[in-house]
Amino acid sequence: MKETKTYQNEGIIHYGSGGEINRRQITNYYPNKLYTIYDEFDAGYFYKLMKEGVYQEIEEGIVLHIKAFIEGLLNYQAYEICNACWYKHSEERNDYRNGYRKRYLLTNYGQITLNVPRLREQSVGKGIIERYRQRSKFIDRTISEMYFKGVSVRDMKKAISKMFGKD
């Protein structure tokens, strides 16, 4: 049984089980659009998907969940800045959505392509993704550790290309 309550008279917050995934969802419904922020993760459901062959590698599933989590945060931040849902006209609206832009983030699980919401007058992503950041801090630390341990640049290139599947 799902307990529901409204959020500022727009959208719905669901608590409890979401089908086979046990998580709390903050979900806003719009025409053909849906975004969700997950704050729990059901390992049993993920294991079931791996057994069925949905995810070939654990890293592939982790990348998809990282992508969904970050995009959910960005969409929610855009909603908070606009102070209104998609296609909703109100006097309290502060800004308007203006599509998405691509942003690439290199993590220790591989490269993630993020769809960052665009607004007409303000920017989204402050506090979630640092400006101009293209790699996670883990990658930067790994590269600097390799350098300080005396690994040659040529060997570092080989190791990094093997880690991230780039030639």
Backbone hydrogen bonds, N-H to C=O, Kabsch-Sander energy under -0.5 kcal/mol:
donor,donor_aa,acceptor,acceptor_aa,energy
3,E,15,Y,-0.8
4,T,2,K,-0.5
5,K,13,I,-1.2
7,Y,11,G,-0.7
8,Q,6,T,-0.6
10,E,7,Y,-2.4
12,I,27,T,-2.2
13,I,5,K,-2.2
14,H,12,I,-0.6
14,H,25,Q,-1.9
15,Y,3,E,-1.5
18,G,21,I,-2.6
19,G,17,S,-0.6
21,I,18,G,-1.5
22,N,20,E,-0.6
23,R,16,G,-0.8
23,R,21,I,-1.0
25,Q,14,H,-1.5
25,Q,23,R,-0.5
26,I,37,I,-0.7
27,T,12,I,-1.6
27,T,25,Q,-0.7
28,N,35,Y,-0.9
30,Y,33,K,-1.9
33,K,30,Y,-1.6
35,Y,28,N,-0.8
37,I,26,I,-0.8
38,Y,36,T,-0.5
39,D,24,R,-0.7
43,A,41,F,-0.9
46,F,42,D,-1.7
47,Y,43,A,-2.6
48,K,44,G,-2.1
49,L,45,Y,-2.1
50,M,46,F,-2.0
51,K,47,Y,-2.3
52,E,48,K,-1.9
53,G,50,M,-1.0
54,V,49,L,-2.5
55,Y,49,L,-0.6
56,Q,54,V,-0.5
61,G,57,E,-1.4
62,I,58,I,-2.3
63,V,59,E,-2.7
64,L,60,E,-1.9
65,H,61,G,-2.1
66,I,62,I,-2.6
67,K,63,V,-2.6
68,A,64,L,-2.4
69,F,65,H,-2.3
70,I,66,I,-2.7
71,E,67,K,-2.6
72,G,68,A,-2.0
73,L,69,F,-2.2
74,L,70,I,-2.5
75,N,71,E,-2.6
76,Y,72,G,-2.3
77,Q,73,L,-2.4
78,A,74,L,-2.2
79,Y,75,N,-2.1
80,E,76,Y,-2.4
81,I,77,Q,-2.4
82,C,78,A,-2.6
83,N,79,Y,-2.2
84,A,79,Y,-0.8
88,K,85,C,-1.6
89,H,87,Y,-0.6
90,S,88,K,-0.6
93,R,90,S,-0.9
94,N,82,C,-2.8
95,D,82,C,-0.5
98,N,99,G,-0.5
98,N,118,R,-3.1
101,R,116,V,-2.3
103,R,114,L,-2.0
105,L,112,I,-2.5
106,L,134,Q,-3.2
107,T,105,L,-0.6
107,T,110,G,-2.2
110,G,107,T,-1.4
112,I,105,L,-2.8
114,L,103,R,-3.6
114,L,112,I,-0.7
116,V,101,R,-2.9
116,V,114,L,-0.8
118,R,99,G,-2.9
119,L,122,Q,-0.7
120,R,96,Y,-2.4
128,I,125,G,-1.7
129,I,125,G,-2.3
133,R,130,E,-1.6
136,S,106,L,-2.8
139,I,136,S,-0.5
140,D,136,S,-1.7
141,R,137,K,-2.5
142,T,138,F,-2.3
143,I,139,I,-2.4
144,S,140,D,-2.3
145,E,141,R,-2.5
146,M,142,T,-2.2
147,Y,143,I,-2.1
148,F,144,S,-2.6
149,K,145,E,-1.5
150,G,147,Y,-1.5
151,V,146,M,-2.3
156,M,152,S,-2.4
157,K,153,V,-2.5
158,K,154,R,-1.9
159,A,155,D,-2.5
160,I,156,M,-2.8
161,S,157,K,-2.5
162,K,158,K,-2.0
163,M,159,A,-2.3
164,F,160,I,-2.0
165,G,161,S,-0.7
166,K,161,S,-1.7
